[in-house]
Amino acid sequence: MDLQQFSKWNPAFDKTLSSGQPYNLRVQKDKLPVFEAKKQEILSESIRLLLEG
């Protein structure tokens, strides 16, 4: 999924998460297995980037 499509499907994603609110992420059905497989890796990288500021 490219960034433009991600942004279209998930408007206000950045603002919602940065305010500490939960967000129901929308992902293409055919990409869901890849997302599920990499979910922990994505979360770890996100936390690392947040901590590094």
PyMOL commands that set and color helices and strands:
alter all, ss='L'
color gray80, all
select helices_A, chain A and resi 3-9+13-18+29-52
alter helices_A, ss='H'
color red, helices_A
deselect
rebuild
show_as cartoon
